[in-house]
Amino acid sequence: MRQQMLGKKRLVVLALLLLNACRSSTPPPKEICIGDGNGGADCTESDGSHVYKIPSQLVDYWMTNEADEAAFAAWCYDVPVSMVVPQMKKIKGGL
C-alpha cells in the first residue's frame, strides 16, 4: 500500500512537470494505471472511476490505452492524432 501511495505521488509530480513542459491547455482525459508488482494494476479510468485490473486484463497493455496515449502525444506535440498512431505502431513493432 505504501508503494502504491508513493507511486501515485510520483506520478502526480511527473504529470505536473510534463504538463508545464508541454503546453498550457488542458490535456485530454486519460486512464492511468499503477502496477501492483503481482501482474495486476490499480487504475483510474479517464472518467475518474477507480478499478483494479487483473493480469489477464493487462496483456499488451501500455498502462494506459493506446487511444489515450495517442491523444496525449498529439496534444503535447501539437500534431494530429493521425500522425501519432503510425509512430506508435512502429514503436510497438520494435518491442
N, CA, C and O atoms as a GROMACS GRO file, in nm:
protein
  380
    1MET      N    1   0.083  -0.119   0.000
    1MET     CA    2   0.000   0.000   0.000
    1MET      C    3   0.088   0.126   0.000
    1MET      O    4   0.060   0.222  -0.071
    2ARG      N    5   0.195   0.122   0.081
    2ARG     CA    6   0.285   0.238   0.088
    2ARG      C    7   0.347   0.265  -0.049
    2ARG      O    8   0.359   0.380  -0.091
    3GLN      N    9   0.388   0.157  -0.119
    3GLN     CA   10   0.448   0.174  -0.251
    3GLN      C   11   0.348   0.234  -0.350
    3GLN      O   12   0.385   0.315  -0.435
    4GLN      N   13   0.222   0.195  -0.338
    4GLN     CA   14   0.120   0.250  -0.427
    4GLN      C   15   0.104   0.399  -0.404
    4GLN      O   16   0.092   0.476  -0.500
    5MET      N   17   0.103   0.440  -0.278
    5MET     CA   18   0.088   0.583  -0.248
    5MET      C   19   0.207   0.662  -0.298
    5MET      O   20   0.192   0.770  -0.354
    6LEU      N   21   0.329   0.607  -0.277
    6LEU     CA   22   0.448   0.675  -0.328
    6LEU      C   23   0.446   0.682  -0.480
    6LEU      O   24   0.482   0.784  -0.539
    7GLY      N   25   0.403   0.572  -0.543
    7GLY     CA   26   0.394   0.569  -0.689
    7GLY      C   27   0.295   0.672  -0.740
    7GLY      O   28   0.321   0.739  -0.839
    8LYS      N   29   0.182   0.684  -0.674
    8LYS     CA   30   0.081   0.781  -0.717
    8LYS      C   31   0.130   0.923  -0.699
    8LYS      O   32   0.105   1.010  -0.783
    9LYS      N   33   0.201   0.948  -0.588
    9LYS     CA   34   0.256   1.082  -0.566
    9LYS      C   35   0.360   1.116  -0.672
    9LYS      O   36   0.362   1.228  -0.724
   10ARG      N   37   0.445   1.020  -0.704
   10ARG     CA   38   0.546   1.043  -0.810
   10ARG      C   39   0.479   1.069  -0.944
   10ARG      O   40   0.522   1.156  -1.019
   11LEU      N   41   0.373   0.995  -0.972
   11LEU     CA   42   0.301   1.013  -1.098
   11LEU      C   43   0.240   1.152  -1.107
   11LEU      O   44   0.244   1.215  -1.212
   12VAL      N   45   0.184   1.200  -0.997
   12VAL     CA   46   0.125   1.334  -0.996
   12VAL      C   47   0.233   1.439  -1.019
   12VAL      O   48   0.213   1.532  -1.097
   13VAL      N   49   0.347   1.425  -0.953
   13VAL     CA   50   0.457   1.521  -0.971
   13VAL      C   51   0.505   1.516  -1.115
   13VAL      O   52   0.526   1.621  -1.176
   14LEU      N   53   0.524   1.396  -1.170
   14LEU     CA   54   0.568   1.383  -1.309
   14LEU      C   55   0.467   1.447  -1.404
   14LEU      O   56   0.505   1.518  -1.497
   15ALA      N   57   0.339   1.422  -1.381
   15ALA     CA   58   0.235   1.479  -1.467
   15ALA      C   59   0.238   1.631  -1.462
   15ALA      O   60   0.225   1.697  -1.565
   16LEU      N   61   0.256   1.687  -1.342
   16LEU     CA   62   0.263   1.832  -1.331
   16LEU      C   63   0.383   1.888  -1.406
   16LEU      O   64   0.373   1.992  -1.472
   17LEU      N   65   0.497   1.820  -1.395
   17LEU     CA   66   0.616   1.864  -1.468
   17LEU      C   67   0.595   1.856  -1.618
   17LEU      O   68   0.630   1.948  -1.692
   18LEU      N   69   0.536   1.745  -1.663
   18LEU     CA   70   0.512   1.728  -1.806
   18LEU      C   71   0.410   1.828  -1.859
   18LEU      O   72   0.425   1.881  -1.969
   19LEU      N   73   0.308   1.854  -1.781
   19LEU     CA   74   0.208   1.950  -1.826
   19LEU      C   75   0.268   2.089  -1.841
   19LEU      O   76   0.234   2.161  -1.935
   20ASN      N   77   0.356   2.124  -1.752
   20ASN     CA   78   0.421   2.255  -1.762
   20ASN      C   79   0.522   2.256  -1.876
   20ASN      O   80   0.547   2.361  -1.936
   21ALA      N   81   0.581   2.140  -1.907
   21ALA     CA   82   0.682   2.134  -2.010
   21ALA      C   83   0.621   2.131  -2.150
   21ALA      O   84   0.683   2.178  -2.246
   22CYS      N   85   0.502   2.076  -2.163
   22CYS     CA   86   0.444   2.061  -2.296
   22CYS      C   87   0.365   2.185  -2.338
   22CYS      O   88   0.413   2.265  -2.419
   23ARG      N   89   0.247   2.199  -2.284
   23ARG     CA   90   0.158   2.307  -2.326
   23ARG      C   91   0.080   2.357  -2.208
   23ARG      O   92   0.083   2.298  -2.100
   24SER      N   93   0.009   2.468  -2.228
   24SER     CA   94  -0.067   2.524  -2.117
   24SER      C   95  -0.216   2.492  -2.125
   24SER      O   96  -0.290   2.523  -2.031
   25SER      N   97  -0.261   2.431  -2.234
   25SER     CA   98  -0.402   2.394  -2.244
   25SER      C   99  -0.428   2.264  -2.168
   25SER      O  100  -0.334   2.196  -2.126
   26THR      N  101  -0.553   2.229  -2.150
   26THR     CA  102  -0.591   2.109  -2.076
   26THR      C  103  -0.572   1.985  -2.162
   26THR      O  104  -0.620   1.981  -2.276
   27PRO      N  105  -0.502   1.883  -2.110
   27PRO     CA  106  -0.483   1.761  -2.190
   27PRO      C  107  -0.611   1.679  -2.196
   27PRO      O  108  -0.702   1.699  -2.115
   28PRO      N  109  -0.620   1.588  -2.292
   28PRO     CA  110  -0.736   1.501  -2.299
   28PRO      C  111  -0.738   1.408  -2.178
   28PRO      O  112  -0.633   1.376  -2.123
   29PRO      N  113  -0.858   1.365  -2.135
   29PRO     CA  114  -0.864   1.272  -2.022
   29PRO      C  115  -0.794   1.142  -2.058
   29PRO      O  116  -0.800   1.098  -2.173
   30LYS      N  117  -0.727   1.081  -1.962
   30LYS     CA  118  -0.661   0.954  -1.990
   30LYS      C  119  -0.668   0.862  -1.870
   30LYS      O  120  -0.681   0.907  -1.756
   31GLU      N  121  -0.659   0.736  -1.898
   31GLU     CA  122  -0.658   0.633  -1.796
   31GLU      C  123  -0.515   0.618  -1.746
   31GLU      O  124  -0.421   0.614  -1.825
   32ILE      N  125  -0.499   0.609  -1.614
   32ILE     CA  126  -0.365   0.593  -1.557
   32ILE      C  127  -0.369   0.471  -1.466
   32ILE      O  128  -0.455   0.458  -1.379
   33CYS      N  129  -0.273   0.380  -1.487
   33CYS     CA  130  -0.265   0.258  -1.407
   33CYS      C  131  -0.128   0.249  -1.340
   33CYS      O  132  -0.027   0.291  -1.396
   34ILE      N  133  -0.127   0.193  -1.220
   34ILE     CA  134  -0.004   0.169  -1.149
   34ILE      C  135   0.001   0.020  -1.118
   34ILE      O  136  -0.087  -0.032  -1.050
   35GLY      N  137   0.104  -0.048  -1.168
   35GLY     CA  138   0.119  -0.190  -1.146
   35GLY      C  139   0.138  -0.222  -0.999
   35GLY      O  140   0.200  -0.145  -0.925
   36ASP      N  141   0.084  -0.337  -0.958
   36ASP     CA  142   0.092  -0.374  -0.816
   36ASP      C  143   0.209  -0.466  -0.786
   36ASP      O  144   0.227  -0.508  -0.671
   37GLY      N  145   0.288  -0.499  -0.886
   37GLY     CA  146   0.401  -0.588  -0.865
   37GLY      C  147   0.367  -0.736  -0.875
   37GLY      O  148   0.456  -0.820  -0.870
   38ASN      N  149   0.241  -0.768  -0.887
   38ASN     CA  150   0.196  -0.906  -0.900
   38ASN      C  151   0.127  -0.931  -1.033
   38ASN      O  152   0.062  -1.034  -1.052
   39GLY      N  153   0.141  -0.838  -1.126
   39GLY     CA  154   0.082  -0.853  -1.258
   39GLY      C  155  -0.046  -0.776  -1.279
   39GLY      O  156  -0.088  -0.757  -1.393
   40GLY      N  157  -0.111  -0.732  -1.172
   40GLY     CA  158  -0.232  -0.653  -1.183
   40GLY      C  159  -0.200  -0.505  -1.170
   40GLY      O  160  -0.084  -0.468  -1.157
   41ALA      N  161  -0.303  -0.422  -1.174
   41ALA     CA  162  -0.280  -0.278  -1.164
   41ALA      C  163  -0.402  -0.207  -1.107
   41ALA      O  164  -0.516  -0.244  -1.134
   42ASP      N  165  -0.375  -0.104  -1.028
   42ASP     CA  166  -0.480  -0.013  -0.982
   42ASP      C  167  -0.491   0.096  -1.087
   42ASP      O  168  -0.392   0.162  -1.119
   43CYS      N  169  -0.611   0.116  -1.139
   43CYS     CA  170  -0.630   0.211  -1.248
   43CYS      C  171  -0.732   0.318  -1.212
   43CYS      O  172  -0.830   0.293  -1.144
   44THR      N  173  -0.705   0.437  -1.260
   44THR     CA  174  -0.803   0.545  -1.257
   44THR      C  175  -0.847   0.565  -1.401
   44THR      O  176  -0.768   0.605  -1.487
   45GLU      N  177  -0.974   0.535  -1.428
   45GLU     CA  178  -1.028   0.547  -1.563
   45GLU      C  179  -1.033   0.694  -1.604
   45GLU      O  180  -1.024   0.783  -1.519
   46SER      N  181  -1.047   0.719  -1.733
   46SER     CA  182  -1.050   0.858  -1.782
   46SER      C  183  -1.170   0.935  -1.729
   46SER      O  184  -1.171   1.058  -1.731
   47ASP      N  185  -1.273   0.864  -1.682
   47ASP     CA  186  -1.390   0.932  -1.624
   47ASP      C  187  -1.373   0.955  -1.473
   47ASP      O  188  -1.463   1.008  -1.408
   48GLY      N  189  -1.256   0.915  -1.418
   48GLY     CA  190  -1.229   0.937  -1.277
   48GLY      C  191  -1.262   0.819  -1.187
   48GLY      O  192  -1.230   0.822  -1.069
   49SER      N  193  -1.326   0.716  -1.241
   49SER     CA  194  -1.359   0.599  -1.160
   49SER      C  195  -1.234   0.514  -1.137
   49SER      O  196  -1.140   0.518  -1.216
   50HIS      N  197  -1.233   0.438  -1.028
   50HIS     CA  198  -1.119   0.355  -0.992
   50HIS      C  199  -1.156   0.208  -1.011
   50HIS      O  200  -1.267   0.166  -0.978
   51VAL      N  201  -1.061   0.132  -1.064
   51VAL     CA  202  -1.084  -0.010  -1.089
   51VAL      C  203  -0.951  -0.085  -1.074
   51VAL      O  204  -0.845  -0.031  -1.104
   52TYR      N  205  -0.959  -0.209  -1.027
   52TYR     CA  206  -0.842  -0.296  -1.023
   52TYR      C  207  -0.848  -0.386  -1.144
   52TYR      O  208  -0.952  -0.447  -1.171
   53LYS      N  209  -0.738  -0.396  -1.219
   53LYS     CA  210  -0.733  -0.482  -1.337
   53LYS      C  211  -0.642  -0.601  -1.307
   53LYS      O  212  -0.529  -0.585  -1.261
   54ILE      N  213  -0.694  -0.719  -1.334
   54ILE     CA  214  -0.617  -0.841  -1.312
   54ILE      C  215  -0.519  -0.860  -1.428
   54ILE      O  216  -0.536  -0.800  -1.534
   55PRO      N  217  -0.416  -0.943  -1.408
   55PRO     CA  218  -0.313  -0.959  -1.512
   55PRO      C  219  -0.367  -0.991  -1.651
   55PRO      O  220  -0.315  -0.941  -1.751
   56SER      N  221  -0.470  -1.074  -1.659
   56SER     CA  222  -0.523  -1.109  -1.791
   56SER      C  223  -0.585  -0.989  -1.863
   56SER      O  224  -0.599  -0.990  -1.985
   57GLN      N  225  -0.621  -0.885  -1.788
   57GLN     CA  226  -0.674  -0.764  -1.850
   57GLN      C  227  -0.562  -0.670  -1.895
   57GLN      O  228  -0.589  -0.570  -1.961
   58LEU      N  229  -0.439  -0.701  -1.859
   58LEU     CA  230  -0.327  -0.612  -1.889
   58LEU      C  231  -0.231  -0.669  -1.994
   58LEU      O  232  -0.122  -0.615  -2.012
   59VAL      N  233  -0.269  -0.776  -2.062
   59VAL     CA  234  -0.184  -0.832  -2.166
   59VAL      C  235  -0.166  -0.728  -2.276
   59VAL      O  236  -0.265  -0.673  -2.327
   60ASP      N  237  -0.042  -0.701  -2.314
   60ASP     CA  238  -0.008  -0.599  -2.415
   60ASP      C  239  -0.059  -0.460  -2.377
   60ASP      O  240  -0.091  -0.380  -2.465
   61TYR      N  241  -0.067  -0.431  -2.250
   61TYR     CA  242  -0.116  -0.303  -2.200
   61TYR      C  243  -0.001  -0.207  -2.181
   61TYR      O  244   0.105  -0.247  -2.132
   62TRP      N  245  -0.019  -0.084  -2.217
   62TRP     CA  246   0.086   0.017  -2.200
   62TRP      C  247   0.070   0.089  -2.067
   62TRP      O  248   0.138   0.188  -2.042
   63MET      N  249  -0.017   0.042  -1.984
   63MET     CA  250  -0.055   0.105  -1.858
   63MET      C  251  -0.130   0.236  -1.883
   63MET      O  252  -0.149   0.316  -1.792
   64THR      N  253  -0.171   0.254  -2.002
   64THR     CA  254  -0.273   0.348  -2.046
   64THR      C  255  -0.317   0.292  -2.180
   64THR      O  256  -0.240   0.220  -2.244
   65ASN      N  257  -0.435   0.322  -2.223
   65ASN     CA  258  -0.472   0.265  -2.352
   65ASN      C  259  -0.410   0.348  -2.464
   65ASN      O  260  -0.377   0.465  -2.446
   66GLU      N  261  -0.395   0.285  -2.578
   66GLU     CA  262  -0.323   0.348  -2.689
   66GLU      C  263  -0.395   0.472  -2.743
   66GLU      O  264  -0.330   0.568  -2.784
   67ALA      N  265  -0.527   0.470  -2.743
   67ALA     CA  266  -0.601   0.586  -2.792
   67ALA      C  267  -0.576   0.708  -2.704
   67ALA      O  268  -0.556   0.819  -2.753
   68ASP      N  269  -0.576   0.686  -2.572
   68ASP     CA  270  -0.547   0.796  -2.481
   68ASP      C  271  -0.404   0.845  -2.497
   68ASP      O  272  -0.379   0.966  -2.496
   69GLU      N  273  -0.309   0.752  -2.513
   69GLU     CA  274  -0.170   0.792  -2.531
   69GLU      C  275  -0.152   0.868  -2.662
   69GLU      O  276  -0.078   0.967  -2.666
   70ALA      N  277  -0.218   0.824  -2.767
   70ALA     CA  278  -0.210   0.895  -2.895
   70ALA      C  279  -0.268   1.035  -2.882
   70ALA      O  280  -0.210   1.132  -2.932
   71ALA      N  281  -0.381   1.046  -2.814
   71ALA     CA  282  -0.443   1.178  -2.794
   71ALA      C  283  -0.352   1.268  -2.711
   71ALA      O  284  -0.340   1.387  -2.739
   72PHE      N  285  -0.289   1.211  -2.607
   72PHE     CA  286  -0.199   1.290  -2.523
   72PHE      C  287  -0.076   1.334  -2.602
   72PHE      O  288  -0.036   1.450  -2.594
   73ALA      N  289  -0.015   1.242  -2.677
   73ALA     CA  290   0.103   1.278  -2.756
   73ALA      C  291   0.068   1.382  -2.862
   73ALA      O  292   0.147   1.474  -2.886
   74ALA      N  293  -0.047   1.368  -2.924
   74ALA     CA  294  -0.090   1.467  -3.024
   74ALA      C  295  -0.107   1.604  -2.960
   74ALA      O  296  -0.067   1.706  -3.016
   75TRP      N  297  -0.168   1.605  -2.842
   75TRP     CA  298  -0.186   1.731  -2.770
   75TRP      C  299  -0.051   1.790  -2.730
   75TRP      O  300  -0.026   1.909  -2.748
   76CYS      N  301   0.036   1.705  -2.677
   76CYS     CA  302   0.164   1.751  -2.626
   76CYS      C  303   0.252   1.808  -2.737
   76CYS      O  304   0.316   1.911  -2.719
   77TYR      N  305   0.255   1.741  -2.851
   77TYR     CA  306   0.341   1.785  -2.961
   77TYR      C  307   0.268   1.871  -3.064
   77TYR      O  308   0.327   1.911  -3.164
   78ASP      N  309   0.141   1.898  -3.038
   78ASP     CA  310   0.060   1.983  -3.125
   78ASP      C  311   0.058   1.933  -3.269
   78ASP      O  312   0.082   2.008  -3.364
   79VAL      N  313   0.028   1.803  -3.283
   79VAL     CA  314   0.015   1.739  -3.414
   79VAL      C  315  -0.117   1.662  -3.416
   79VAL      O  316  -0.172   1.633  -3.310
   80PRO      N  317  -0.168   1.628  -3.533
   80PRO     CA  318  -0.292   1.548  -3.538
   80PRO      C  319  -0.268   1.404  -3.491
   80PRO      O  320  -0.158   1.350  -3.505
   81VAL      N  321  -0.371   1.345  -3.434
   81VAL     CA  322  -0.363   1.206  -3.388
   81VAL      C  323  -0.324   1.114  -3.503
   81VAL      O  324  -0.255   1.014  -3.482
   82SER      N  325  -0.367   1.147  -3.623
   82SER     CA  326  -0.336   1.063  -3.739
   82SER      C  327  -0.185   1.055  -3.766
   82SER      O  328  -0.140   0.961  -3.830
   83MET      N  329  -0.108   1.150  -3.717
   83MET     CA  330   0.037   1.144  -3.732
   83MET      C  331   0.101   1.062  -3.620
   83MET      O  332   0.209   1.005  -3.637
   84VAL      N  333   0.036   1.057  -3.506
   84VAL     CA  334   0.092   0.987  -3.389
   84VAL      C  335   0.074   0.836  -3.400
   84VAL      O  336   0.166   0.761  -3.370
   85VAL      N  337  -0.044   0.792  -3.443
   85VAL     CA  338  -0.076   0.649  -3.443
   85VAL      C  339   0.026   0.565  -3.522
   85VAL      O  340   0.070   0.463  -3.470
   86PRO      N  341   0.066   0.604  -3.644
   86PRO     CA  342   0.166   0.522  -3.716
   86PRO      C  343   0.299   0.514  -3.641
   86PRO      O  344   0.366   0.411  -3.646
   87GLN      N  345   0.338   0.621  -3.574
   87GLN     CA  346   0.463   0.619  -3.499
   87GLN      C  347   0.453   0.527  -3.378
   87GLN      O  348   0.549   0.458  -3.344
   88MET      N  349   0.338   0.525  -3.315
   88MET     CA  350   0.318   0.434  -3.202
   88MET      C  351   0.324   0.289  -3.250
   88MET      O  352   0.378   0.203  -3.179
   89LYS      N  353   0.270   0.261  -3.368
   89LYS     CA  354   0.275   0.125  -3.422
   89LYS      C  355   0.418   0.082  -3.450
   89LYS      O  356   0.454  -0.034  -3.431
   90LYS      N  357   0.500   0.177  -3.496
   90LYS     CA  358   0.643   0.147  -3.519
   90LYS      C  359   0.711   0.110  -3.387
   90LYS      O  360   0.789   0.015  -3.382
   91ILE      N  361   0.681   0.185  -3.282
   91ILE     CA  362   0.742   0.158  -3.150
   91ILE      C  363   0.696   0.021  -3.101
   91ILE      O  364   0.777  -0.058  -3.053
   92LYS      N  365   0.566  -0.007  -3.112
   92LYS     CA  366   0.513  -0.134  -3.064
   92LYS      C  367   0.574  -0.251  -3.141
   92LYS      O  368   0.601  -0.356  -3.083
   93GLY      N  369   0.596  -0.233  -3.269
   93GLY     CA  370   0.656  -0.338  -3.351
   93GLY      C  371   0.799  -0.370  -3.313
   93GLY      O  372   0.846  -0.482  -3.334
   94GLY      N  373   0.868  -0.272  -3.257
   94GLY     CA  374   1.008  -0.291  -3.220
   94GLY      C  375   1.027  -0.354  -3.083
   94GLY      O  376   1.140  -0.386  -3.045
   95LEU      N  377   0.918  -0.373  -3.008
   95LEU     CA  378   0.933  -0.430  -2.873
   95LEU      C  379   0.945  -0.580  -2.875
   95LEU      O  380   0.957  -0.642  -2.769
   0.00000   0.00000   0.00000
